[in-house]
Amino acid sequence: MKLIIFFGLIVLTLIGSLVFGRNNLKNNNNPAKTIIKVILINIIILGLGSIWWFLTETDGISQVIGVMIYLGSIVGISLIDIVLIYVWNGLAKRD
């Protein structure tokens, strides 16, 4: 059950940040501010997930690996968000 929550948080953060980024870009039309907000959301949610994992897992290796997976997810999701926000911004300017 913990693994479902662990990986579900990553998927939920990805979907949530994409939806938030798309909606914020429609309202602001400023990709830089949108990217900063989305990255901060990723850091906060997955940072809290890292703290949760570190406190609930008893094995030291598992704690470190879980936190590293969350850190890698922050980077990966942020890169996906940056690329898609700039693509969406370019498509919005063409219309």
Beta strands, then each sheet from edge to edge (+ up, - down):
end
